[in-house]
Amino acid sequence: MLPENRKTDGCFFNFEGPKNITISRLKELLQGPFLSLAKEHRVGLTYLERMKIPRTALDRSVQFLSGGNQQKVIVARWLFSQARLLIMDEPTQGIDIGAKLEVYKVINELTASGISILFITSDFPELLAMSDRVAVVRDGRILEVTPSDQLSEFQLIGMASGAGASEAVERTATEE
């Protein structure tokens, strides 16, 4: 899971980039009964390069990285974990447009490789652009699931405010 608040729930700020990445699958770094720091460094470098995170993250705490690069470190962690389902809660919140584009690119690569993503966002244009299906959830219940290519931003706003998709579509048609 990529949590909404990477600062309190996502990063280990006292760790460098490689340690933040490899923490998800330490067994992969074992050499006999010991953790191989050289292997951790190599894996970390591979993922830093893949995610276009500055090499300074190799030996500096992630607290010194930008918010976008911190977010990319968390994405790299879950890529290294080989998870088949990622839950991304507001993955582009508070990051610059360049980092957003990098995150979108990674999301598209992940889905193309067969990894499922549960994308949670309050950014409706982003939701419609990045999703196959949109589920409206309220009070812990899924109210409606609709293919994203059948929704406009206006309809999505209507659904989120309590109108069903068909009701939002009818309102749109009568208003035009």
N, C-alpha and C positions, 0 to 999 in steps of 0.2 A: 504494500500500500504506500502510495505517495500521499502523505497527509497534507491537509490544507495549510497548516502552519509548520513550515520546514524548520523554523528556528527553534521551536520548542519540542516538536514531535518527530522531526525527520533526520536532522544531522547530529553527529557527535562532534560538537565544536572543539573539543580538545584533541581530536584525531585529524591527521592529514587525509588527503584525498584517497589514497589507496586503502587505508584502514576503514574509511567510511564505506568504500565499495565492497571490499572483501568480507566484511563482517557478516554478510548474508549467507556465505557458504565457506566457512573456514576449513571444513573437511577437505576441500579441494586443494588447500595450501599445505597440507601435512606432508612431511618428509619423515616417514617412520612415525614416531609418536610426537614429533616436534613440528611447530609451525615454521615454515620456511619464509623468512623475511625477504629473501631474494625473489622468491616466487611471488610473494605479495606485491613487491615493487614492480615486477614485470607485468603482472595482471593489472595493477593500478595504472601503469603507463599505457597499456593497451586501451583501457577504457577511457582514460583521459583524452587520448588521441581520437578515439572513436567519437566521443561526445564533444570534441573541440573545447576542452577545458584547459586553461593555461597550465603549463608545466610547473608553475610555481606551486600548484596544489600537491605536487609530489612530496614536498618536504615542509609545507606550511599548513597550519591549521585551516580548516575550511571556513572558520569564522572570518578570515581575511579575504574570502572570495565574494564576488558580487552575488546578489540574490539569484540571478539566473544561473550562474555557475554552481551555486549550492544546489539548486533544483536539478541541474544536470548530473551532479554527483549522486543524488538520490536515484535518479533514473538509471544511472550506470550500476548502482547497487543491485537493483532488481533485474537488470539485464544479466548481470553476473550470476544471480541466483537461479537463473533459468526457470523462472516462474512461468506458468502457462496462462495465468490470469493476473492482470494488474488493475488495481483500483486506484484511480488518479483523482484526488479531490482537489479541485481548483489548481491544476498543475501549472498554469501560466499566470496565476495571480501575483502581481507585484514584480514581474520581470519585464525587461525591455523587449522591444519588438524583435530584435535580432535573436535573443534567447528563445522567445516564443516560437519563431520560425524553426529553430533547431529542435525544440521539443515537438512541434508538429511533424517535422520530418522523421524523428525517431518513432513517434506514435504510428505514422503511416508505414514505416519499415517493420515495426513490430506486428501490426495487424496483417501485413502482407506475408509475414513469415508464420502466421497461424496463431499468434498470441492474442488472446481476448483482452479487451480493455473496457472497464467500467469507468466511464468518464463523467465526473461530477463537476458541474460548473454553473455559475450564475450568469455567465456571459452567453446570452442566447445566440448571437451570430456565430460565435465559436462553436457552440454546441451543435448547431445545424450544419456547420461546415465539416466538423470532425466526426459526426456520428452516422451510423447506419439506421439506428432506431433511437427514438427518444421516449423515455418513460417519465411520467410526471408522478412524483412521490409526495404525499402529504400525510402527516401524522403517522409515519411508519408504514404506510400502505401504498402500493402501486395503484394509481387511479386509472392510468391509461398508457398504452404503448402504441406509438405511431411511427411508421417509417419517416425518417427525417426529410426525404425528398418530397413528401406530401404535406409538409408544413411550411408556413411562412413564419417570420419572426412575430408578426402580429398574432397569428393563431397560437403560437407557443406562449406568448404573453397571456392570451385569453385562457389557455389551459392551466397555466401556472396560477392564475388568479381565481380559478374555480370553475371556469367553463370547460366543457368537454371539447374534444377535437371537432366533432361533428357540429356542435353548437358554435364553436369559433369559426368554422368554415362557413356555416350558414350566415353568421353575422358579417363576415368578410364579403360574401356574395351579395347580400342585400345592401351593403354600404357602397359597393362599386357601382 
